[in-house]
């Protein structure tokens, strides 16, 4: 920094202001300093700076490492928002961790001085382990669950999403509406089931037994075979995600059942390609980019002061041609 100051003919304090608060420096002075930085190839020593400020500008991100649309898109949104806010991220993917593995990851975060941790926790076990291991560090949980002391929650309102999908089918005249859920240890799956059930009860319609899937197209195809083996097909099926809907429609199509002519289908996520399914899929879109931004905003607030305990974003229905 001193070499930059000498070349630009300014004090090292002015160089620091150009780097950290450029708007406080006169344009002509700022240009001289920036030219000197370019000429000398100066790069800030962030490690040295963190020793002085006790701020590392590092955030930890924990997720399951799965290929599912929701968690992977959320992690991408968090990373983009963190970068835009001047933070670097340390990302740990824990697909089926034991307690010791989770504890080791959080110890690594502490050793590296992360200022806060974002945890994308789709199911009960991950949320429990994360809460136990993150004590003492500002933490945001991305999960459709309740906040706790020291652990803020940011989520999409999945119950509302399930209600939106089912209410749309009811408005279109469907009366026997089945639901293929995801695994019921996932927060999102349980909340979407609750929203589906709410809408049916409000309309005075029967609530059939949930068909439990695993988020895969294969489970949707298997559910189609199960429905076809029963006496009456439902009027409509609300699927827990778009992959399940894809498999369901393939299974119905292979049996000669028309979608939406005989059975209407609604998915969830508005994943890439949903508009090009045959037929184009009506689905519930989740605001993943906004979710990542909201998570980062709440985490920074938790680091610097007070943060809201719960932040919920609303999903939106995307109407296409899979509902008659």
DATA-V339276 format. One line per field, one symbol per residue. psi: psi as a letter, one per 30 degrees, with the letter a starting at -180 (. if undefined). A space follows every 10 residues. Layout:
psi: ???
This chain:
psi: eeeeeeefhl lfeeeeeeef iffgkkeeee eeeeeeeeef hkkkjeeeef eefgkfhkkk kklfglgked eeeeeeeeee eeefggklkj kkjjeillee eeeeeeeeee efhkflkkjj jfleeeeeee eefgkfkkkk kjkiakllkg jlkklkjeee eeeeeeeeee fggkfjjlkj lakgfkeeee eeeeeeeeee eegglkjlkk jkagfleeee eeeeeeeffl ekklelkjkf leeeeeeeee eeefggkkkg eekkkkakfh lkfefgljlk kklkkkieee eeeeeeeeee eeefbkkkek kklklkkjkb ggk.
